[in-house]
Each structure stands twice: as C-alpha cells, then as structure tokens.
Amino acid sequence: MTKLKFQRPTGMPDILPADQIYFEKVLRLAENIGDFYGFRKIDTPLLEETALYEKGTGLTTDIVQKQMFSLRTRGGDNLTLRPEFTPGIIRAYLEHGLNAWPQPVKLYAWGPVFRYEHPQAGRYRQFHQFNAEVIGTSNSVTDVQIIQLFFNILNDLKLKKLVIEVNSIGDSACRPYYKKLLISYLKSRALGLCVDCRRRLRENPLRVLDCKEAKCQEIVSGAPQIIDHLCDGCRRHFKEVLEILDELELPYRLSPYLVRGLDYYTKTVFEIKSEEEAENKRTDALAAGGRYDGLVKLLGGPDTGAVGGALGVERVIALLKAKKRKEFQPTYPPIFLVQLGFLARKRALKLLEEFRKNKIPVSECLEKDSLKAQLKLADKQGVRYTLILGQKEVLDKTIIIRDMKAGSQETVKLDKIIKEMQKRLKKL
Ligand code: AMP
C-alpha cells in the first residue's frame, strides 16, 4: 500500500464509531454521579492565555516546561491548548464572580486535554478528562467527597481491585521545613539520581519523589516522609480525611511519597488505580487530584480553599475494552426493513419516516438490492422482526412481517404496520 499523504498528528487518536459507545457511557455515568453530588457542568475554552498555566499549573512543572501546545494568534496573543482543566475553571470562577455565589461551588467539566508527551499505551498527546472541582471550602469532608466521586465512577463501571493512594503534602506552614530536610537527604545522594532529578532537586525537589526511574526510587524509599513533619493544621486535616475514608470503607492506602506533578497542591493528594491493571504491569493512575488552597488567590482572587481531580477517560476505556463487556457492544434495533425493487425502495423511505415519527427504531440497507444480502444483514444484527416490502406488496398496500425467532411469516396491511409493530414490541 502506498503511504497515505495525511495522517493524524502523533499521539492524537481518532475516536471511531465503535469506540464512541465507551466514551458516551463513561461520560454519562460520570455526569450522573456528579449531578447526584450537586455538581454543575461548566465548559471553558480549549485555549487559554499561556500565562494562566505558567502561573497556575506552575513554571517548574513538566506540563509548563515541556508539554504545552502553545501558539501565537495573528493578533499577537499567546495562547495554549488546555493541558489540564483546573486553571481555566478557576479563571472562569473569578471572571464570572462565582465567588459571590453560595460557597462552595461544585463544578464538573469534560473534554480533550493536550500534552506534548512521548506517546505510548495509556499516554497520548490528546486525551480526555472528566474533571471535578469544589471551590470555596477548606473542609476535609470535601476532599473525601471528591475522592468518593471518582471512586464511584470507576466502581460503577465495575472496574476491579480499585485502590486509592492518599498522602498529605502539607501547606506553606510546614512544607518549607520538610523541603529542607528532603533537599539535604537528596543532595547527599545526588550522584545516584537521574539527570532529570538532579534538575528537579534544584527547581522542585518534591518532584524527585515521584520519579519512575528505579535508581531514584531506591533513593526515595529511604527519604524522610512528609506526614512525619506536617504542622498541626495539616495533620488534623489529614487525620479527618483518613477517618472519613474509614467511615465510608473505601479501600485506601497511605502513599508517603505521593506528591503529584502540579505546583498548586496543598494537603491531600490522591490517585486511584486498579490493581488488576498492576498485575498486567501497568500502574498508571485512572483518576487523580488533590486540594489546592492557594490557587484561587494566586490567580488574583480571595483566599479560597478548593479541591478537585480528574479522571483519564482513555485509560478507563482501555480497561473496559480488555474485558469485552456486553454493555459496550453495539446494539441494533429489533426491526429490519427489507425492500425489493425501485418502487418498494421509494415506499420504504417513506415508511421509515412513519417509524421515526412513532419513535420505533428500525434499521435498513436501502442501497442493497438482493433479498439474500438484506436478510443476511438482518440476521447479523440479531433482529427479531424483518419487514419485507416488495413490488407486489407495494401494489397490494401490504407488507410481510417475518418473525426471525419463531421462523413464521405473516402479511399485514401497510397502514396497520406501525400499530402492529407497537403491539409486538411491547411483548418483547
Ligand atoms: P493529571 O491531570 O496529570 O493529574 O492526570 C489525571 C488523569 O488523567 C490521570 O490519572 C490519567 O488517567 C489521565 N492522564 C494524564 N496524562 C495522560 C496522557 N498523556 N494520556 C492519557 N491519559 C492521561
């Protein structure tokens, strides 16, 4: 085959029809659960000012340093394709005065996210997130409600062996002291760290904790743990989070070196994984998030507590697909309309309109001529009834109903077919 002239950009998948059912089901379920917890939907533009991410997501993050798709408009504005939802949502919260609404404000959003990554299984340059934020509260119960929301989406999708990894990374009162301890520990072992981590050690030492390199992980396994150095407020908050998780009997595990890649997190951070996935050597988080009490203020608003998270839709779908579950297979209408000859074909199109107006789903293949080919298709779709309209039937104003299950066949008046099918479908 000759090489195609145009191909999709690296790491940016097409979502073909067979995959749409997965996206629809995951997103509908996520929205239903969000609605139940009192979240409301928000959409923000795919493009935001680049400076919003530099300031919000943070200059020392991988996202800002190497993953943004940025452009300059003809008018000279510097914009970036959304690499994560939170800064845009906080921008909208402030821009529209949502801080004057009764607090907290609970918002969810979903859509594509863009990061310039090395594409591999479960890691794309364009992927989708379902995102949820609760803005305007510092209460620990909200941290758990966010965790519960994402856990329940995954659990209701019947994903197995779910585990919540949770940690507290403190706040501006206690993290600086911990950072010092960590830096002095890491500095004495700097030669054993990877090149990236030696840079991180200078710029953002906490990020060394979630490096995936084996040699760094070994050094990290002996590092001081932040939960031993939390201030009273952060310790109390974290204790409450864990107590509420216990109360809900959610399967969580303390993960003392979990820090997450973003600068704005404070106190609680979490990741939800499927251990089933771990058995297959993949341990990527399906959903993740945390509290970010400083971000609203950083972006120009009042001092406001907030917590949020995001679910990676493609990663969830990859797990669902591996299971080949029935509810994600395409479904077909119970009726197939076969037409034979030009006269019948014309009449079939009109008949289809009557079915549509009566909200009775019917499939067809008007382009095919032969009875055999159309019956084969009807059979493949597993339909219960095939309606056959030939030249003779059109002239007689009749139509044949073939019951595919019973193997029986009956001719009825064409003007009675809607009522007849309504009656039959009711009995299914
Ligand atoms: P983050 O916004 O980095 O906290 O990621 C939240 C979730 O998005 C992760 O738990 C993943 O499920 C998903 N995710 C992050 N990066 C990617 C990517 N490059 N490709 C696919 N999914 C991703």
Residues whose N, C-alpha, C, O or C-beta is under 5 A from the ligand:
A	BS01	AMP	E84 E117 G122 R123 Y124 F127 A285 L286 A287 A288 A310 L311 G312 R315
